[in-house]
């Protein structure tokens, strides 16, 4: 079985990518966030806190269950576009699936942070159950985000940050984790990069990705189809105030977290100058 995970932030097109792979790859099981499947846990919630606290054994025990759940599908290709991968279980997953392939999905950080802010505010407005969990320190955390106890947040007074700024910092942390993961496990040759939304709406780019992984197309032509996971009533519009808040985060960000953006694949994107001191 070929197992493909995704290096990505939330709100970067992961659900759309899952549907795209399911529709276009022959004999493929493609999951976004495998809810409603007890045997294949999503790894959101307490595993994110456990990762932050260095409680690897607890994540490993849960990953054994996830591995059994994935293998149970008995399919030649399993794709999971779950953005908990880098938040919670990447370094444990490599123990169970050392031959994994990876899709690095990157979206403009301003738009990602705005969209994540919109989604969290909507979930609170709807009073969605189980959106909070209690971490190992007894504190309450939002199920789908980092805990904000990660070292990258130490340079900031969290009480002075807006929710948007919290998500900007999270995006930078996730991209640093993506590149560290590729470097540490020598997986650059097993990873294909897609920019969202341009590349995931480009049939030629998707065809090149399937060829890169050696996957067989389900149809003669790539069909761009998938669920666009929009937040109802909230558009991803970047205001001057959010650009100011973004700049404030970058100006205060330690240089070590911005070094990654001086290398590919980031240097080819038109928004990259936003991430320079």
C-alpha positions in Angstrom: 0.0 0.0 0.0 1.2 3.5 -0.9 0.4 5.9 2.0 0.4 9.6 1.3 0.1 12.2 4.0 -0.1 16.0 3.7 2.2 18.7 5.0 -0.3 21.6 5.4 -2.0 24.1 7.6 -5.7 24.1 8.0 -7.8 26.1 5.6 -5.3 25.5 2.8 -7.5 23.4 0.5 -7.0 20.0 2.3 -10.6 18.9 1.9 -10.7 19.9 -1.7 -7.4 18.0 -2.3 -8.9 14.9 -0.7 -11.8 14.8 -3.1 -9.5 15.6 -6.0 -7.4 12.5 -5.2 -10.4 10.3 -4.5 -11.9 11.2 -7.9 -8.8 11.1 -10.0 -6.6 8.2 -8.6 -7.5 4.6 -9.5 -8.1 2.3 -6.5 -7.6 5.1 -4.0 -9.0 5.6 -0.5 -8.7 9.3 0.2 -9.6 10.8 3.6 -9.6 14.4 4.8 -10.1 14.1 8.5 -11.3 10.6 9.2 -14.1 11.3 11.6 -16.7 8.7 12.4 -14.1 5.9 12.1 -12.9 4.9 15.6 -10.2 2.7 14.1 -8.6 5.6 12.3 -8.3 8.5 14.8 -8.0 12.1 13.4 -5.3 13.0 16.0 -6.8 16.4 16.7 -7.2 17.5 20.3 -5.0 15.9 23.0 -2.4 14.5 20.7 -1.5 18.1 19.7 -0.9 18.9 23.4 1.0 15.6 23.9 3.3 16.5 21.0 3.9 19.9 22.5 4.7 18.3 25.9 7.0 15.7 24.4 4.7 12.8 25.4 5.6 10.7 22.3 4.7 7.3 23.8 1.0 8.4 24.2 0.9 9.4 20.5 2.7 6.2 19.5 0.0 4.1 21.2 -2.7 5.9 19.3 -0.8 5.7 16.1 -0.7 1.9 16.4 -4.5 2.0 16.2 -4.4 4.4 13.3 -2.0 2.2 11.4 -4.4 -0.8 11.9 -7.3 1.4 10.7 -5.4 2.5 7.5 -4.3 -1.0 6.6 -7.8 -2.3 7.1 -8.8 -0.4 3.9 -6.9 -3.0 1.9 -6.3 -0.5 -1.0 -3.3 0.1 -3.2 -3.3 3.8 -2.4 -4.3 5.6 0.9 -4.3 9.4 1.0 -4.9 11.5 4.1 -5.0 15.3 3.8 -5.5 15.8 7.6 -3.7 18.9 8.8 -3.1 17.2 12.2 -0.2 15.4 10.6 2.3 18.2 11.4 0.5 19.4 14.5 0.6 16.0 16.3 1.9 12.9 14.8 4.3 13.2 11.8 7.4 12.0 13.6 5.6 9.0 15.0 3.9 8.2 11.7 7.2 7.8 10.0 8.0 4.9 12.3 4.9 3.1 11.1 5.0 4.2 7.5 8.7 4.8 6.6 8.0 4.7 2.9 5.3 7.3 3.1 4.9 9.9 0.3 4.0 13.5 1.0 2.0 16.4 -0.6 3.2 19.8 0.6 0.2 22.1 0.3 1.0 25.8 0.7 -1.4 28.7 0.8 -0.7 32.5 1.2 -0.2 33.0 4.9 -2.4 36.1 5.1 -5.3 34.2 3.5 -4.7 31.1 5.6 -4.7 33.0 8.8 -7.8 35.0 7.9 -9.7 31.8 6.9 -8.7 30.0 10.0 -9.9 32.9 12.1 -13.2 32.9 10.3 -13.7 29.2 10.9 -12.8 29.3 14.6 -15.2 32.2 15.2 -17.9 30.5 13.3 -17.5 27.3 15.3 -17.8 29.3 18.5 -20.9 31.1 17.2 -22.5 27.7 16.4 -21.4 26.3 19.8 -20.0 23.3 18.2 -19.6 20.5 20.8 -16.2 19.1 21.6 -14.4 22.1 20.2 -12.5 22.4 23.4 -10.4 19.8 25.2 -8.4 19.7 28.4 -4.7 19.4 28.0 -2.2 17.6 30.3 -1.7 20.8 32.3 -5.5 21.2 33.0 -5.9 24.1 30.6 -8.5 24.3 27.9 -7.4 24.3 24.2 -9.1 24.6 20.9 -9.2 21.2 19.3 -7.9 22.1 15.8 -5.1 24.5 16.5 -1.7 24.5 18.2 -1.8 25.0 22.0 0.2 28.3 21.9 2.7 26.8 24.4 5.0 26.0 21.5 8.4 27.8 21.6 7.6 30.0 18.6 5.0 31.9 20.7 7.5 32.7 23.5 8.6 36.0 21.8 5.1 37.4 22.1 2.7 38.5 24.8 -0.2 36.3 24.0 -2.7 38.6 25.6 -1.8 41.3 23.2 -2.2 39.2 20.0 -5.4 39.0 18.0 -6.7 35.6 16.9 -5.6 36.4 13.4 -2.0 37.0 14.6 -2.1 33.7 16.5 -2.9 31.9 13.2 -0.1 33.8 11.4 2.4 32.5 13.9 0.9 29.0 13.6 1.3 29.1 9.8 5.0 30.0 10.2 5.4 27.1 12.7 3.7 24.6 10.5 5.9 25.5 7.5 9.0 25.2 9.7 7.9 21.8 10.8 7.2 20.8 7.2 10.8 21.6 6.1 12.3 20.1 9.2 10.4 16.9 8.7 11.5 16.6 5.0 15.2 17.4 6.0 15.3 15.1 9.1 13.8 12.1 7.3 15.4 12.8 3.9 12.0 12.9 2.3 12.5 15.7 -0.2 12.5 13.2 -3.0 9.2 11.7 -1.8 7.3 15.1 -1.5 5.4 17.0 -4.2 4.5 20.7 -3.6 1.2 22.2 -4.6 0.4 25.9 -4.2 -3.2 26.5 -3.2 -5.5 27.4 -4.9 -3.6 27.7 -8.2 -2.0 24.3 -8.5 -5.0 22.3 -7.1 -7.1 23.8 -9.9 -4.6 23.1 -12.6 -5.2 19.7 -14.4 -1.6 19.6 -15.8 -0.1 20.2 -12.3 -2.2 17.4 -10.8 -1.3 15.1 -13.6 2.4 15.8 -13.0 1.9 15.0 -9.3 0.2 11.6 -10.1 3.0 10.8 -12.4 5.6 11.8 -9.7 4.0 9.3 -7.3 3.5 6.7 -10.0 -0.3 6.7 -9.6 -2.7 5.6 -12.2 -5.4 8.1 -13.3 -8.9 6.9 -12.9 -10.0 8.8 -16.0 -8.4 9.8 -19.3 -8.4 13.4 -18.3 -7.8 15.0 -14.8 -11.2 16.3 -13.5 -10.9 19.2 -11.1 -13.6 18.4 -8.6 -13.8 18.4 -4.8 -15.7 20.0 -1.9 -14.8 23.7 -1.4 -14.9 23.9 2.4 -16.0 27.5 2.7 -17.1 29.1 6.0 -20.7 30.3 5.6 -21.1 34.0 5.6 -17.4 34.7 6.0 -15.2 35.8 3.0 -11.4 35.6 3.0 -10.8 39.3 2.6 -7.5 40.9 3.8 -7.9 44.4 5.2 -5.2 47.1 5.7 -5.5 46.4 9.5 -4.7 42.7 9.0 -1.8 43.6 6.8 -0.6 45.8 9.7 -1.1 43.0 12.2 0.8 40.6 10.0 3.7 43.0 9.7 3.8 43.4 13.5 4.1 39.6 13.9 6.9 39.4 11.3 8.9 42.3 12.8 8.8 40.6 16.2 9.5 37.0 14.9 12.9 35.6 15.7 15.0 35.4 12.5 15.5 31.6 12.9 11.8 31.0 12.1 12.0 33.1 8.9 15.2 31.5 7.4 13.2 28.6 5.9 11.5 31.1 3.5 14.8 31.9 1.8 14.7 28.5 0.1 12.5 26.7 -2.3 9.6 26.2 -2.6 8.8 29.5 -1.0 11.1 31.8 -3.0 9.0 31.4 -6.2 5.7 32.7 -4.6 4.7 36.3 -5.1 3.9 36.8 -1.4 7.3 35.8 -0.1 8.5 39.3 0.5 5.9 39.5 3.3 8.0 37.1 5.3 11.2 39.1 5.3 12.4 41.4 8.2 
